[in-house]
C-alpha cells in the first residue's frame, strides 16, 4: 500500500507539472508587448507600417484623445466604399467624433517605406489611441468606444457596417405602407454611400407613417431616424426625372421614383 500511494502521488505530481507548463506556454503566446512610441516618431506624428508592403498608419496627437487623428493607408477590398462619394476606399481615417471610417482619394499614397515596422503581437499607444498588429497584414485600432479591425483587405468598424452601396445602386423595395397605389418602391442611392437595409427601412417607415392620409396627394415632410424625408411632387405626378420621394442625411441621399 505505501508503494501504491507513492506511485499515485508521483503520477499526480507529473500531471500537475505538465498542466502548469501547458498553461504557462499558452499565456506567453497570448501576451502582447507595448512598444516605445518614441521609436516610431516622425516629426509631430507617430508612424508605423505593418510587415505587409503598402500598409501603415499615421497617428497625430491632438490636445485630447477626441482630437487625435489617425490615417491608415490600407489595401481595402473593392466593396468598401468612400462614404462621401461611394468610390472604392483606400484608407481608414479617424478624426473628431465620427469614428473610424473608410475614405478614398489616397490610391497613390503608400505607407512610408522608412517607417518602423510594428510586428505582430506588438502594441503602440499614442494620446488615447491604441493600435495592435495582430498579423503581418492585420491591425486593430481603438479610441475609447471607437474600434476598427483590418485583416488582409477586409475592414470592420464600430462606425461602419456592411453591406453599403454607392451612387446609382439599388437597395431593394420599401413597403408601400399607406400608399398602396404606388407601382414602384425601389430605393436608389443618388448621393454618398448608404447601408441598404437602413435605406429600405427608412422609406418603409416613411411611407407607413400614420401622419399621411392614405393615398393622398398631400405628403408630409418627416424626420425618420435622422433622415429628412419628403416628396418633391404630388402623387400622380408625371415628370420621370423627379423622384417622387427623397430622404437626406448629411451628404447622403436616397430616392424612390414612385412610378
Residue pairs with C-beta under 8 A, 6 or more apart in sequence:
31 121
32 121
32 122
32 123
32 132
33 121
33 122
33 123
34 122
34 123
34 124
34 125
35 118
35 122
35 123
35 124
37 46
37 124
37 125
37 126
39 116
40 46
40 47
40 48
40 115
40 116
40 118
40 124
41 47
42 58
42 112
42 115
44 60
44 61
45 58
45 59
45 60
45 61
46 58
46 59
46 60
46 61
46 124
46 126
47 56
47 57
47 58
47 59
47 111
47 112
47 115
47 116
48 56
48 57
48 115
48 116
48 117
48 118
48 124
48 131
49 55
49 56
49 57
49 111
49 112
49 113
49 115
49 116
49 117
49 118
50 56
50 111
50 117
50 118
50 133
50 136
50 137
50 138
50 139
51 117
51 119
51 120
51 133
51 136
51 137
52 136
52 137
53 110
54 73
54 74
54 75
54 110
54 111
55 72
55 73
55 74
55 75
55 111
55 137
55 139
55 150
56 72
56 73
56 110
56 111
56 112
56 115
57 70
57 71
57 72
57 73
57 111
57 131
57 139
57 141
58 70
58 71
58 72
59 68
59 69
59 70
59 124
59 126
59 127
59 129
59 131
60 68
60 69
60 70
61 68
61 126
61 127
62 68
62 69
62 127
64 127
64 128
65 127
65 128
65 129
65 143
65 144
66 96
66 97
66 128
66 143
67 96
68 94
68 126
68 127
68 128
68 129
68 143
69 93
69 94
69 95
70 92
70 93
70 94
70 95
70 100
70 129
70 131
70 141
70 143
71 91
71 92
71 93
71 94
72 91
72 92
72 93
72 139
72 141
72 150
73 90
73 91
73 106
73 109
73 110
73 111
74 90
74 91
74 92
74 150
74 155
75 90
75 153
76 88
76 89
76 90
76 91
76 92
76 102
76 150
76 153
76 155
77 153
77 154
77 155
78 88
79 162
79 163
79 164
80 88
80 89
80 102
80 155
80 162
80 164
81 87
81 88
81 89
81 102
81 104
81 164
81 165
81 166
81 193
82 88
82 89
82 102
82 103
82 104
82 105
82 193
83 101
83 102
83 103
83 160
83 164
83 192
83 193
83 252
84 103
84 192
84 193
84 251
85 104
85 166
85 167
85 192
85 193
86 165
86 166
86 167
86 169
86 189
86 192
86 193
87 104
87 166
88 104
89 102
89 103
89 104
89 155
90 103
90 104
90 105
90 106
90 107
90 109
91 102
91 103
91 104
91 106
91 109
92 100
92 101
92 102
92 103
92 141
92 148
92 150
92 155
92 157
93 100
93 101
93 103
94 100
94 101
94 129
94 141
94 143
94 146
94 148
98 159
99 146
99 157
99 158
99 159
99 160
100 141
100 146
100 147
100 148
100 157
100 158
100 159
100 160
101 157
101 159
101 160
102 155
102 157
102 160
118 124
118 131
118 133
118 139
119 133
120 133
120 134
120 135
120 136
120 138
121 132
121 133
121 134
122 132
122 133
123 130
123 131
123 132
123 133
124 130
124 131
124 132
128 143
128 144
129 141
129 142
129 143
130 141
130 142
130 143
131 139
131 140
131 141
131 142
132 139
132 140
132 141
133 139
134 140
134 151
135 151
135 152
137 151
137 152
138 149
138 150
138 151
138 152
139 149
139 150
140 147
140 148
140 149
140 150
141 147
141 148
142 148
145 158
146 157
146 158
146 159
147 157
147 158
148 155
148 156
148 157
148 158
148 159
148 160
149 155
149 156
149 157
156 162
161 195
162 195
163 195
163 196
164 193
164 194
164 195
164 196
165 171
165 189
165 193
165 194
165 196
165 199
166 189
166 192
166 193
167 189
167 190
167 191
167 192
167 193
168 188
168 189
168 190
169 188
169 189
169 196
170 186
170 187
170 188
170 189
171 186
171 187
171 188
171 189
171 194
171 196
171 197
171 199
171 200
171 254
172 186
172 187
172 196
172 200
173 185
173 186
173 187
173 200
174 185
174 186
174 187
174 200
174 203
174 204
174 206
174 207
174 256
175 185
175 204
175 207
175 208
176 182
176 185
176 207
177 204
177 206
177 207
177 208
177 209
177 212
178 207
178 208
178 209
178 210
178 212
178 213
178 214
178 215
179 207
179 212
179 214
179 215
179 235
180 214
180 215
181 215
181 235
182 207
182 244
182 256
182 258
183 258
183 259
184 256
184 257
184 258
184 259
185 203
185 207
185 256
185 258
186 256
186 257
187 196
187 199
187 200
187 203
187 254
187 255
187 256
188 254
188 255
188 256
188 257
189 199
189 252
189 253
189 254
190 243
190 253
190 254
190 255
191 248
191 251
191 252
191 253
192 250
192 251
192 252
192 253
193 252
194 252
194 254
199 247
199 254
201 225
202 224
202 225
202 227
202 229
202 247
202 254
203 229
203 245
203 247
203 254
203 256
205 224
205 225
206 222
206 224
206 227
206 229
206 245
206 247
207 245
209 220
209 222
209 224
211 220
211 222
212 219
212 220
215 235
216 235
217 234
217 235
217 236
218 234
219 230
219 231
219 234
219 235
219 245
220 230
221 228
221 229
221 230
222 228
222 229
222 230
223 229
224 247
226 249
227 247
227 248
227 249
227 254
228 247
228 248
228 249
229 245
229 246
229 247
230 245
230 246
230 247
231 244
231 245
231 246
232 242
232 243
232 244
232 245
232 246
233 239
233 242
233 244
235 244
235 258
237 244
240 257
240 259
243 255
243 256
243 257
243 258
244 256
244 257
244 258
244 259
245 255
245 256
245 258
246 253
246 254
246 255
246 256
247 253
247 254
247 255
